[in-house]
């Protein structure tokens, strides 16, 4: 099952596993520095704290990002993918409940 | 550590993605492709388990070199692709 660009083979490739996929080869990569938003910084800090407190590892963050449905994955910004994974992980681990999450979102 | 620099290997043509939720670090485009070991990088806890919060055995990690044409034959440019791959994804070739 060898991959050939231009005739992407049918594989069980996960949506995030983009390397060499022809439909992503057309646009030049934007390598210009760009400003982080306050939201981006908060998400990054949150992940840092969860890691330092050993609540959640970077590997678990990645697993959560990779399990985002493909349409959402491409629509979400880099740090929105992170917060989606963090939320998913904290719910799974029972650190927060759905009710607590909903209540917190209604307040903010 | 099973492999030494220069050893010919082939990446397993395995697709765990088709069997349920997984986290794997072996890019789809090198599955089933032959290359050679460039360097042993050390033993690291298996991220495939860490990603699910499971106890993780330390497994050897290698730099594996591939001729780019072995992966993308329509790209005749002479070039080498270097990928970090865990030992359990490699078989002697």
Backbone of each chain as ProteinMPNN parsed JSONL, in Angstrom:
{"seq_chain_A": "XXXXXXXXXXXXXXXXXXXXXXXXXXXXXXXXXXXXXXXXXXXXXXXXXXXXXXXXXXXXXXXXXXXXXXXXXXXXXXXXXXXXXXXXXXXXXXXXXXXXXXXXXXXX", "coords_chain_A": {"N_chain_A": [[0.849, -1.185, 0.0], [1.531, 1.5, -1.106], [2.058, 4.997, -1.022], [1.238, 7.355, -3.514], [1.695, 10.519, -4.665], [-0.789, 12.639, -6.074], [-2.241, 10.556, -6.89], [-3.626, 9.726, -4.561], [-3.633, 7.044, -2.471], [-6.163, 4.866, -1.215], [-6.271, 4.797, 2.117], [-6.219, 3.989, 5.619], [-5.508, 6.31, 6.729], [-5.338, 8.778, 9.259], [-7.194, 11.856, 9.767], [-5.493, 13.987, 10.605], [-3.034, 13.254, 9.722], [-1.287, 14.426, 7.542], [0.879, 14.554, 5.845], [2.355, 14.757, 2.658], [-0.036, 14.414, 1.304], [-1.835, 14.998, -1.582], [-3.8, 17.029, -1.904], [-3.15, 18.899, -0.061], [-0.877, 20.021, -0.916], [-0.78, 22.214, -2.528], [-0.791, 24.867, -1.616], [1.449, 27.392, -0.556], [3.344, 27.249, 2.439], [2.581, 29.328, 5.13], [4.948, 31.072, 6.625], [5.357, 33.307, 8.055], [5.782, 35.131, 11.111], [3.147, 35.306, 13.509], [0.766, 37.091, 15.508], [-0.154, 36.025, 18.771], [-3.339, 35.439, 20.216], [-5.125, 36.583, 23.191], [-6.712, 34.487, 24.001], [-5.343, 32.296, 22.831], [-3.001, 32.343, 24.363], [-3.99, 31.859, 26.915], [-4.997, 29.272, 26.649], [-2.655, 27.885, 26.111], [-1.293, 28.31, 28.518], [-2.99, 26.993, 30.277], [-2.726, 24.333, 29.433], [-0.081, 24.008, 30.095], [-0.158, 24.146, 32.893], [-1.803, 21.947, 33.49], [-0.138, 19.943, 32.607], [2.118, 20.272, 34.284], [0.974, 19.687, 36.74], [0.518, 17.095, 36.369], [-1.904, 16.188, 35.373], [-2.605, 15.841, 32.805], [-1.066, 14.708, 29.859], [1.16, 15.73, 27.142], [0.971, 13.869, 25.151], [-1.577, 12.879, 25.512], [-2.97, 15.181, 24.939], [-2.414, 15.37, 22.216], [-3.64, 13.004, 21.258], [-6.301, 13.644, 21.766], [-6.662, 15.837, 20.05], [-6.301, 14.595, 17.616], [-8.551, 13.061, 17.453], [-10.6, 14.686, 16.801], [-13.391, 15.261, 14.743], [-13.016, 15.222, 11.147], [-14.012, 17.464, 9.606], [-14.39, 19.461, 11.549], [-11.798, 19.581, 12.531], [-10.332, 20.805, 10.461], [-11.565, 23.233, 10.391], [-11.196, 24.472, 12.828], [-9.059, 26.671, 14.728], [-5.549, 26.469, 15.572], [-5.192, 26.634, 18.461], [-7.823, 26.354, 19.226], [-8.302, 23.744, 18.594], [-6.684, 22.641, 20.556], [-8.064, 23.409, 22.961], [-10.374, 22.061, 22.645], [-9.488, 19.412, 22.802], [-8.379, 19.43, 25.391], [-10.68, 19.886, 26.918], [-12.136, 17.566, 26.283], [-10.413, 15.611, 27.351], [-10.424, 16.293, 30.113], [-13.082, 15.9, 30.78], [-13.314, 13.131, 30.272], [-11.565, 12.144, 32.226], [-12.884, 12.809, 34.461], [-12.308, 15.113, 35.792], [-13.657, 17.437, 35.423], [-17.22, 17.959, 35.162], [-19.904, 17.493, 32.761], [-22.023, 19.151, 33.449], [-20.818, 21.082, 35.083], [-19.121, 22.252, 33.219], [-20.963, 23.323, 31.411], [-22.287, 25.147, 33.07], [-20.182, 26.9, 33.675], [-19.657, 27.965, 31.168], [-21.977, 29.332, 30.671], [-21.87, 31.38, 32.508], [-19.721, 32.885, 31.622]], "CA_chain_A": [[0.0, 0.0, 0.0], [2.443, 2.64, -1.144], [1.411, 6.252, -1.374], [1.775, 8.121, -4.641], [1.029, 11.82, -4.739], [-1.529, 12.809, -7.3], [-3.191, 9.449, -6.914], [-3.637, 9.31, -3.159], [-4.249, 5.731, -2.303], [-7.132, 4.731, -0.133], [-5.686, 4.199, 3.31], [-6.922, 4.333, 6.854], [-4.862, 7.53, 7.222], [-6.167, 9.645, 10.103], [-7.291, 13.177, 9.134], [-4.385, 14.884, 10.939], [-1.798, 12.684, 9.163], [-1.439, 15.112, 6.263], [2.12, 14.603, 5.074], [2.396, 14.22, 1.312], [-1.353, 14.258, 0.676], [-1.735, 15.952, -2.69], [-4.673, 18.203, -1.817], [-2.55, 19.889, 0.841], [0.436, 20.385, -1.461], [-0.905, 23.305, -3.497], [-0.585, 26.178, -1.011], [2.718, 27.611, 0.134], [3.173, 27.343, 3.885], [2.769, 30.683, 5.651], [5.972, 30.978, 7.671], [5.496, 34.601, 8.726], [5.343, 35.134, 12.512], [1.846, 35.93, 13.685], [0.51, 37.394, 16.917], [-1.041, 35.134, 19.512], [-4.425, 36.141, 20.905], [-5.208, 36.275, 24.624], [-7.264, 33.133, 24.08], [-4.255, 31.356, 22.543], [-2.071, 32.321, 25.507], [-4.669, 31.216, 28.042], [-5.063, 27.822, 26.391], [-1.295, 27.38, 26.262], [-0.987, 28.32, 29.956], [-3.809, 25.939, 30.886], [-2.086, 23.052, 29.101], [1.149, 23.964, 30.88], [-0.503, 23.838, 34.294], [-2.297, 20.561, 33.543], [1.035, 19.087, 32.467], [2.942, 20.393, 35.5], [0.241, 19.013, 37.829], [0.391, 15.699, 35.921], [-3.306, 15.852, 35.112], [-2.768, 15.511, 31.395], [0.214, 14.781, 29.148], [1.134, 16.224, 25.758], [0.523, 12.757, 24.31], [-3.043, 12.849, 25.615], [-3.43, 16.346, 24.175], [-2.356, 15.03, 20.797], [-4.687, 12.022, 20.966], [-7.583, 14.356, 21.732], [-6.699, 16.645, 18.828], [-6.414, 13.704, 16.461], [-9.877, 12.43, 17.406], [-11.595, 15.675, 16.369], [-13.887, 14.905, 13.403], [-12.212, 15.876, 10.117], [-14.533, 18.786, 9.205], [-14.088, 20.378, 12.652], [-10.343, 19.691, 12.616], [-9.842, 21.782, 9.484], [-12.226, 24.517, 10.629], [-10.741, 25.056, 14.09], [-7.699, 27.2, 14.793], [-4.589, 25.635, 16.305], [-5.478, 26.564, 19.895], [-9.189, 25.845, 19.431], [-8.13, 22.281, 18.642], [-6.143, 22.327, 21.885], [-9.045, 23.528, 24.038], [-11.32, 20.953, 22.431], [-8.851, 18.206, 23.343], [-8.27, 19.587, 26.853], [-12.029, 19.681, 27.448], [-12.443, 16.143, 26.119], [-9.598, 14.86, 28.316], [-10.856, 16.566, 31.495], [-14.374, 15.223, 30.951], [-13.016, 11.696, 30.345], [-10.888, 11.829, 33.48], [-13.759, 13.16, 35.57], [-11.812, 16.308, 36.48], [-14.829, 18.315, 35.367], [-18.417, 17.283, 34.65], [-20.617, 18.228, 31.703], [-22.844, 20.183, 34.088], [-19.906, 22.16, 35.507], [-18.647, 22.923, 32.008], [-22.078, 24.107, 30.882], [-22.517, 26.269, 33.999], [-19.076, 27.854, 33.526], [-19.794, 28.622, 29.866], [-23.114, 30.255, 30.748], [-21.431, 32.536, 33.302], [-18.74, 33.707, 30.9]], "C_chain_A": [[0.883, 1.233, 0.0], [1.719, 3.876, -1.64], [2.06, 6.862, -2.598], [0.987, 9.417, -4.744], [0.322, 11.937, -6.078], [-2.497, 11.673, -7.514], [-3.227, 8.871, -5.501], [-4.331, 7.965, -3.016], [-5.256, 5.773, -1.163], [-6.429, 4.065, 1.041], [-6.553, 4.579, 4.499], [-6.26, 5.54, 7.506], [-5.822, 8.346, 8.081], [-6.131, 11.066, 9.537], [-6.098, 14.099, 9.413], [-3.084, 14.467, 10.258], [-1.69, 13.143, 7.707], [-0.241, 15.02, 5.329], [1.969, 13.995, 3.69], [1.055, 14.034, 0.639], [-1.537, 15.377, -0.347], [-2.623, 17.186, -2.511], [-4.145, 19.263, -0.843], [-1.215, 20.406, 0.304], [0.395, 21.63, -2.326], [-0.561, 24.671, -2.909], [0.789, 26.261, -0.348], [2.429, 27.752, 1.63], [3.481, 28.77, 4.334], [3.736, 30.607, 6.835], [6.193, 32.309, 8.393], [5.068, 34.475, 10.195], [3.971, 35.794, 12.605], [1.561, 36.067, 15.176], [-0.424, 36.364, 17.526], [-2.132, 35.975, 20.173], [-4.358, 35.819, 22.398], [-5.739, 34.857, 24.831], [-6.161, 32.084, 23.866], [-3.34, 31.197, 23.764], [-2.695, 31.631, 26.709], [-4.707, 29.7, 27.867], [-3.688, 27.205, 26.602], [-0.93, 27.269, 27.745], [-1.74, 27.194, 30.666], [-3.174, 24.571, 30.652], [-0.809, 22.915, 29.93], [0.881, 23.569, 32.325], [-0.962, 22.382, 34.416], [-1.15, 19.566, 33.399], [1.862, 19.074, 33.739], [2.297, 19.668, 36.678], [-0.001, 17.533, 37.515], [-1.068, 15.258, 35.79], [-3.435, 15.293, 33.695], [-1.442, 15.691, 30.66], [0.03, 15.369, 27.748], [0.638, 15.126, 24.813], [-1.004, 12.66, 24.33], [-3.664, 14.043, 24.878], [-3.494, 15.989, 22.69], [-3.443, 14.033, 20.414], [-6.045, 12.71, 20.837], [-7.737, 15.195, 20.473], [-6.97, 15.753, 17.619], [-7.797, 13.052, 16.363], [-10.984, 13.433, 17.066], [-12.072, 15.282, 14.963], [-13.253, 15.796, 12.328], [-12.705, 17.291, 9.763], [-14.211, 19.829, 10.274], [-12.588, 20.637, 12.727], [-9.83, 20.789, 11.679], [-10.433, 23.172, 9.709], [-11.635, 25.234, 11.84], [-9.319, 25.592, 13.989], [-6.841, 26.256, 15.639], [-4.982, 25.504, 17.778], [-6.925, 26.182, 20.184], [-9.173, 24.316, 19.409], [-7.618, 21.872, 20.018], [-7.235, 22.343, 22.949], [-10.101, 22.432, 23.896], [-10.755, 19.662, 23.021], [-8.758, 18.27, 24.865], [-9.633, 19.308, 27.492], [-12.393, 18.2, 27.424], [-11.698, 15.297, 27.155], [-10.094, 15.054, 29.748], [-12.212, 15.936, 31.786], [-14.156, 13.719, 31.123], [-12.453, 11.298, 31.696], [-11.755, 12.161, 34.692], [-13.257, 14.353, 36.373], [-12.907, 17.37, 36.51], [-16.015, 17.484, 34.866], [-19.039, 18.14, 33.55], [-21.398, 19.39, 32.295], [-21.985, 21.369, 34.512], [-19.426, 22.965, 34.301], [-19.739, 23.847, 31.463], [-22.313, 25.345, 31.754], [-21.442, 27.337, 33.817], [-19.204, 28.623, 32.22], [-20.94, 29.63, 29.884], [-22.725, 31.52, 31.508], [-20.581, 33.467, 32.448], [-19.307, 34.369, 29.67]], "O_chain_A": [[0.97, 1.936, 1.007], [0.888, 3.817, -2.545], [3.285, 6.888, -2.713], [-0.235, 9.408, -4.892], [0.78, 11.401, -7.087], [-3.475, 11.818, -8.247], [-2.907, 7.704, -5.274], [-5.487, 7.801, -3.406], [-5.185, 6.621, -0.273], [-6.038, 2.901, 0.96], [-7.484, 5.377, 4.393], [-6.43, 5.77, 8.703], [-6.968, 8.581, 7.697], [-5.151, 11.449, 8.897], [-5.728, 14.905, 8.559], [-2.131, 15.245, 10.219], [-1.955, 12.385, 6.774], [-0.338, 15.37, 4.153], [1.514, 12.86, 3.551], [0.999, 13.545, -0.489], [-1.411, 16.556, -0.018], [-2.239, 18.28, -2.925], [-4.643, 20.388, -0.813], [-0.507, 21.142, 0.991], [1.437, 22.068, -2.815], [-0.087, 25.547, -3.632], [1.229, 25.331, 0.327], [1.403, 28.303, 2.029], [4.506, 29.343, 3.967], [3.376, 30.133, 7.912], [7.088, 32.433, 9.228], [4.093, 33.784, 10.492], [3.674, 36.731, 11.864], [2.039, 35.282, 15.994], [-1.362, 35.893, 16.882], [-1.876, 37.088, 20.633], [-3.64, 34.912, 22.821], [-5.282, 34.126, 25.71], [-6.058, 31.115, 24.617], [-2.96, 30.089, 24.143], [-2.019, 30.905, 27.438], [-4.478, 28.946, 28.813], [-3.564, 26.136, 27.199], [-0.342, 26.279, 28.179], [-1.194, 26.527, 31.545], [-3.095, 23.752, 31.567], [-0.494, 21.827, 30.412], [1.605, 22.759, 32.905], [-0.555, 21.673, 35.337], [-1.177, 18.485, 33.987], [2.262, 18.015, 34.222], [2.996, 19.101, 37.518], [-0.637, 16.816, 38.288], [-1.414, 14.109, 36.063], [-4.246, 14.408, 33.423], [-0.773, 16.711, 30.822], [-1.086, 15.49, 27.243], [-0.024, 15.403, 23.813], [-1.639, 12.396, 23.308], [-4.733, 13.932, 24.278], [-4.48, 16.263, 22.006], [-4.093, 14.184, 19.379], [-6.831, 12.412, 19.937], [-8.822, 15.257, 19.894], [-7.749, 16.096, 16.729], [-8.169, 12.548, 15.303], [-12.162, 13.078, 17.043], [-11.252, 15.0, 14.09], [-12.986, 16.974, 12.566], [-11.897, 18.211, 9.635], [-13.809, 20.947, 9.953], [-12.155, 21.767, 12.956], [-8.992, 21.602, 12.068], [-9.865, 24.171, 9.268], [-11.581, 26.463, 11.872], [-8.484, 25.049, 13.266], [-7.351, 25.37, 16.325], [-5.093, 24.39, 18.29], [-7.226, 25.726, 21.287], [-9.942, 23.673, 20.124], [-8.066, 20.872, 20.58], [-7.337, 21.413, 23.749], [-10.646, 21.942, 24.885], [-11.478, 18.907, 23.67], [-9.026, 17.282, 25.549], [-9.726, 18.583, 28.483], [-12.891, 17.651, 28.407], [-12.269, 14.388, 27.758], [-10.176, 14.093, 30.513], [-12.466, 15.489, 32.905], [-14.742, 13.102, 32.013], [-12.807, 10.257, 32.248], [-11.397, 11.829, 35.823], [-13.711, 14.589, 37.492], [-13.062, 18.1, 37.489], [-15.837, 16.444, 34.23], [-18.752, 19.33, 33.421], [-21.435, 20.48, 31.724], [-22.373, 22.522, 34.324], [-19.335, 24.191, 34.352], [-19.477, 24.994, 31.103], [-22.512, 26.447, 31.243], [-21.742, 28.531, 33.804], [-18.89, 29.812, 32.17], [-20.888, 30.654, 29.202], [-23.199, 32.61, 31.186], [-20.704, 34.689, 32.537], [-18.594, 35.088, 28.97]]}, "seq_chain_B": "XXXXXXXXXXXXXXXXXXXXXXXXXXXXXXXXXXXXXXXXXXXXXXXXXXXXXXXXXXXXXXXXXXXXXXXXXXXXXXXXXXXXXXXXXXXXX", "coords_chain_B": {"N_chain_B": [[17.778, -2.432, 22.128], [17.57, -3.233, 18.799], [18.311, -2.748, 16.179], [21.022, -1.529, 14.14], [22.979, 1.318, 13.049], [22.753, 1.726, 9.563], [21.47, -0.661, 9.048], [19.191, -2.407, 6.967], [15.778, -1.829, 6.692], [12.187, -2.3, 6.832], [9.238, -0.457, 7.039], [6.452, -1.431, 8.917], [3.517, -2.461, 7.203], [1.057, -1.538, 8.398], [-2.127, -0.689, 9.721], [-3.341, 0.589, 12.192], [-5.228, 2.515, 12.647], [-7.521, 1.694, 11.452], [-8.627, -0.01, 13.178], [-9.705, 1.03, 15.443], [-9.727, 3.597, 18.087], [-6.647, 5.248, 18.162], [-3.265, 6.392, 18.849], [-0.66, 7.242, 16.964], [2.745, 7.522, 15.87], [3.85, 7.107, 13.447], [4.151, 8.14, 10.275], [1.666, 7.979, 7.672], [2.657, 7.774, 5.09], [5.041, 6.377, 5.052], [4.534, 3.783, 5.601], [5.067, 0.423, 4.981], [7.242, 0.967, 3.414], [10.656, 0.678, 2.349], [13.754, 1.369, 3.998], [16.673, 2.696, 5.68], [18.314, 2.289, 8.846], [19.486, 5.102, 10.532], [20.351, 6.203, 12.902], [20.402, 5.41, 16.372], [18.282, 6.667, 18.793], [17.697, 6.504, 21.451], [15.811, 5.178, 24.297], [12.348, 5.506, 24.776], [9.299, 6.219, 26.584], [6.47, 4.535, 25.32], [4.566, 6.409, 23.172], [2.148, 5.651, 22.162], [0.801, 4.394, 24.154], [1.015, 6.266, 26.261], [-0.625, 8.276, 25.333], [-3.132, 7.481, 25.978], [-3.137, 7.493, 28.65], [-2.155, 5.172, 29.717], [0.014, 2.73, 31.35], [3.346, 2.882, 30.163], [5.723, 1.149, 28.285], [9.273, 1.548, 27.863], [10.571, 2.151, 24.716], [12.798, 1.521, 21.961], [13.888, 4.202, 19.866], [14.428, 5.34, 16.578], [16.285, 7.19, 14.113], [15.248, 6.979, 10.906], [16.178, 6.607, 7.575], [14.96, 7.398, 4.363], [14.997, 6.935, 0.83], [13.802, 9.545, -1.094], [12.499, 9.005, -3.431], [11.562, 6.452, -3.033], [9.316, 6.813, -1.631], [7.856, 8.823, -2.898], [7.631, 8.326, -5.987], [7.312, 9.868, -8.294], [8.783, 12.052, -7.882], [11.716, 12.726, -8.86], [13.952, 13.922, -7.768], [17.053, 13.719, -6.097], [17.058, 12.915, -2.898], [16.847, 12.697, 0.674], [14.7, 11.442, 3.14], [14.209, 11.886, 6.539], [12.978, 10.198, 9.252], [11.595, 9.892, 12.501], [11.177, 6.873, 14.054], [9.585, 4.401, 15.98], [10.809, 1.282, 17.342], [9.047, -0.947, 17.263], [7.662, -0.618, 14.969], [9.253, -1.372, 12.928], [10.73, -3.737, 10.648], [13.252, -6.132, 9.822], [14.832, -5.871, 6.651]], "CA_chain_B": [[18.05, -1.913, 20.787], [17.719, -4.358, 17.87], [18.897, -2.33, 14.898], [22.235, -0.716, 14.158], [23.057, 2.232, 11.902], [23.042, 1.058, 8.298], [20.587, -1.816, 8.849], [18.049, -2.235, 6.059], [14.501, -2.117, 7.367], [10.951, -1.912, 6.16], [8.212, -0.053, 8.007], [5.298, -2.328, 8.828], [2.372, -1.978, 6.432], [0.005, -1.789, 9.379], [-3.05, 0.444, 9.776], [-4.117, 0.484, 13.436], [-6.335, 3.483, 12.59], [-8.731, 1.018, 10.969], [-9.105, -0.964, 14.178], [-10.217, 1.709, 16.628], [-9.0, 4.82, 18.464], [-5.205, 5.06, 18.38], [-2.366, 7.531, 18.654], [0.582, 6.68, 16.43], [3.704, 8.536, 15.413], [4.437, 6.637, 12.193], [3.359, 8.764, 9.213], [1.042, 7.017, 6.76], [3.348, 7.64, 3.806], [6.209, 5.473, 5.101], [4.104, 2.406, 5.908], [5.395, -0.537, 3.929], [8.362, 1.469, 2.612], [11.982, 0.247, 2.797], [14.738, 2.42, 4.249], [17.711, 2.143, 6.541], [18.49, 2.947, 10.138], [20.554, 6.101, 10.497], [20.855, 6.471, 14.248], [19.574, 5.046, 17.531], [18.091, 7.933, 19.513], [17.428, 6.273, 22.864], [14.544, 4.508, 24.603], [11.344, 6.462, 25.265], [7.991, 5.606, 26.864], [5.697, 4.427, 24.088], [3.503, 7.421, 23.149], [0.872, 5.027, 21.792], [0.142, 4.138, 25.442], [0.933, 7.527, 27.016], [-1.729, 9.079, 24.81], [-4.377, 7.022, 26.597], [-2.92, 7.463, 30.088], [-1.828, 3.806, 30.126], [1.444, 2.522, 31.636], [4.038, 2.794, 28.872], [7.079, 0.593, 28.256], [10.238, 2.33, 27.094], [10.885, 1.457, 23.46], [13.854, 2.202, 21.193], [13.483, 5.113, 18.785], [15.508, 5.483, 15.593], [16.183, 7.974, 12.89], [15.24, 6.084, 9.754], [16.326, 7.373, 6.334], [14.317, 6.844, 3.166], [15.152, 7.661, -0.436], [12.51, 10.179, -1.322], [11.825, 8.359, -4.566], [10.902, 5.232, -2.563], [8.007, 7.224, -1.104], [7.173, 9.582, -3.952], [8.397, 7.977, -7.196], [7.222, 10.886, -9.336], [9.727, 13.111, -7.515], [13.011, 12.099, -9.118], [15.055, 14.609, -7.095], [17.806, 12.891, -5.163], [16.881, 13.517, -1.583], [16.603, 11.717, 1.723], [13.741, 11.849, 4.159], [14.589, 11.313, 7.828], [11.772, 10.118, 10.086], [11.77, 9.212, 13.794], [10.235, 5.753, 14.094], [9.796, 3.465, 17.083], [11.279, -0.028, 16.887], [8.001, -1.941, 16.988], [7.124, -0.385, 13.624], [10.272, -1.73, 11.939], [11.149, -5.121, 10.49], [14.47, -6.241, 9.024], [14.54, -6.046, 5.221]], "C_chain_B": [[18.378, -3.067, 19.849], [18.498, -3.97, 16.63], [20.122, -1.435, 15.104], [22.232, 0.219, 12.954], [23.465, 1.472, 10.639], [22.14, -0.131, 8.017], [19.445, -1.47, 7.899], [16.78, -2.648, 6.786], [13.342, -1.842, 6.408], [9.954, -1.549, 7.249], [7.007, -0.975, 7.829], [4.158, -1.668, 8.066], [1.127, -2.234, 7.277], [-0.833, -0.522, 9.538], [-3.936, 0.337, 11.013], [-5.308, 1.443, 13.461], [-7.644, 2.801, 12.209], [-9.341, 0.117, 12.027], [-9.608, -0.288, 15.446], [-9.384, 2.915, 16.98], [-7.533, 4.514, 18.778], [-4.499, 6.408, 18.354], [-1.059, 6.939, 18.174], [1.437, 7.759, 15.811], [4.358, 8.133, 14.095], [3.596, 7.179, 11.045], [2.847, 7.725, 8.213], [1.903, 6.749, 5.533], [4.607, 6.78, 3.856], [5.802, 4.028, 5.408], [4.391, 1.496, 4.708], [6.604, -0.151, 3.092], [9.694, 1.022, 3.22], [12.902, 1.445, 2.986], [15.882, 1.83, 5.043], [17.878, 2.981, 7.805], [19.68, 3.89, 10.064], [21.186, 6.223, 11.882], [19.872, 5.955, 15.296], [19.488, 6.279, 18.429], [17.868, 7.768, 21.006], [16.103, 5.544, 23.039], [13.582, 5.537, 25.209], [10.029, 5.739, 25.557], [7.118, 5.652, 25.609], [4.516, 5.417, 24.083], [2.141, 6.837, 22.79], [0.076, 4.672, 23.053], [-0.026, 5.417, 26.254], [-0.295, 8.34, 26.611], [-3.071, 8.69, 25.412], [-4.235, 6.934, 28.117], [-2.608, 6.061, 30.608], [-0.359, 3.719, 30.52], [2.181, 2.267, 30.319], [5.437, 2.212, 29.037], [7.988, 1.533, 27.474], [10.637, 1.527, 25.865], [11.931, 2.256, 22.68], [13.274, 3.048, 20.057], [14.684, 5.31, 17.867], [15.215, 6.627, 14.626], [16.265, 6.99, 11.737], [15.269, 6.94, 8.493], [15.661, 6.638, 5.175], [14.772, 7.646, 1.959], [13.802, 8.272, -0.755], [11.743, 9.506, -2.461], [11.132, 7.055, -4.15], [9.495, 5.555, -2.061], [7.193, 7.918, -2.179], [7.936, 9.394, -5.263], [8.358, 9.057, -8.268], [8.107, 12.087, -9.03], [11.144, 12.593, -7.684], [14.18, 12.751, -8.379], [15.731, 13.691, -6.084], [17.731, 13.558, -3.796], [16.582, 12.405, -0.59], [15.612, 12.29, 2.72], [14.104, 11.128, 5.451], [13.365, 11.35, 8.747], [12.116, 9.395, 11.384], [10.712, 8.123, 13.906], [10.593, 4.816, 15.247], [10.02, 2.043, 16.558], [10.158, -1.003, 16.523], [7.309, -1.71, 15.643], [8.074, -0.879, 12.532], [10.468, -3.236, 11.861], [12.372, -5.15, 9.579], [14.098, -6.489, 7.564], [15.813, -6.479, 4.491]], "O_chain_B": [[19.344, -3.797, 20.071], [19.26, -4.773, 16.091], [20.235, -0.702, 16.087], [21.565, -0.051, 11.955], [24.406, 0.678, 10.655], [22.046, -0.574, 6.872], [18.822, -0.413, 7.998], [16.731, -3.702, 7.421], [13.501, -1.243, 5.344], [9.84, -2.245, 8.257], [6.599, -1.258, 6.702], [3.866, -0.486, 8.25], [0.264, -3.036, 6.919], [-0.304, 0.589, 9.492], [-5.125, 0.036, 10.911], [-6.274, 1.227, 14.192], [-8.727, 3.252, 12.581], [-10.415, -0.453, 11.832], [-9.908, -0.968, 16.427], [-8.434, 3.241, 16.268], [-7.232, 3.622, 19.57], [-5.047, 7.416, 17.907], [-0.411, 6.2, 18.914], [0.943, 8.764, 15.299], [5.328, 8.762, 13.674], [2.461, 6.744, 10.847], [3.51, 6.723, 7.944], [1.894, 5.644, 4.992], [5.187, 6.481, 2.811], [6.659, 3.146, 5.466], [3.998, 1.785, 3.577], [6.958, -0.866, 2.155], [9.849, 0.989, 4.441], [12.838, 2.415, 2.231], [16.053, 0.612, 5.085], [17.625, 4.185, 7.83], [20.753, 3.515, 9.59], [22.405, 6.332, 12.011], [18.657, 6.054, 15.121], [20.512, 6.864, 18.784], [17.848, 8.749, 21.749], [15.368, 5.317, 22.078], [13.974, 6.339, 26.056], [9.677, 4.774, 24.878], [7.04, 6.675, 24.928], [3.587, 5.287, 24.88], [1.106, 7.44, 23.072], [-1.154, 4.649, 23.034], [-1.072, 5.638, 26.864], [-0.92, 9.002, 27.44], [-4.029, 9.461, 25.368], [-5.097, 6.374, 28.795], [-2.775, 5.786, 31.797], [0.443, 4.542, 30.077], [1.697, 1.525, 29.464], [6.239, 2.712, 29.826], [7.551, 2.22, 26.551], [10.999, 0.355, 25.972], [11.958, 3.486, 22.724], [12.314, 2.662, 19.39], [15.818, 5.432, 18.33], [14.063, 6.973, 14.365], [17.242, 6.254, 11.609], [14.486, 7.88, 8.354], [15.786, 5.422, 5.032], [14.918, 8.866, 2.029], [12.776, 7.595, -0.693], [10.514, 9.447, -2.457], [10.217, 6.598, -4.835], [8.607, 4.703, -2.061], [6.006, 7.647, -2.355], [8.79, 10.211, -5.609], [9.282, 9.152, -9.075], [8.178, 13.029, -9.818], [11.721, 12.069, -6.731], [15.281, 12.2, -8.36], [15.072, 12.985, -5.321], [18.282, 14.638, -3.585], [16.127, 11.322, -0.958], [15.677, 13.462, 3.09], [14.286, 9.91, 5.461], [12.792, 12.413, 8.986], [12.842, 8.401, 11.371], [9.513, 8.397, 13.86], [11.76, 4.486, 15.455], [9.512, 1.652, 15.506], [10.297, -1.793, 15.589], [6.471, -2.51, 15.227], [7.746, -0.815, 11.348], [10.386, -3.933, 12.872], [12.518, -4.315, 8.686], [13.159, -7.231, 7.276], [15.79, -6.681, 3.277]]}, "name": "protein", "num_of_chains": 2, "seq": "XXXXXXXXXXXXXXXXXXXXXXXXXXXXXXXXXXXXXXXXXXXXXXXXXXXXXXXXXXXXXXXXXXXXXXXXXXXXXXXXXXXXXXXXXXXXXXXXXXXXXXXXXXXXXXXXXXXXXXXXXXXXXXXXXXXXXXXXXXXXXXXXXXXXXXXXXXXXXXXXXXXXXXXXXXXXXXXXXXXXXXXXXXXXXXXXXXXXXXXXX"}
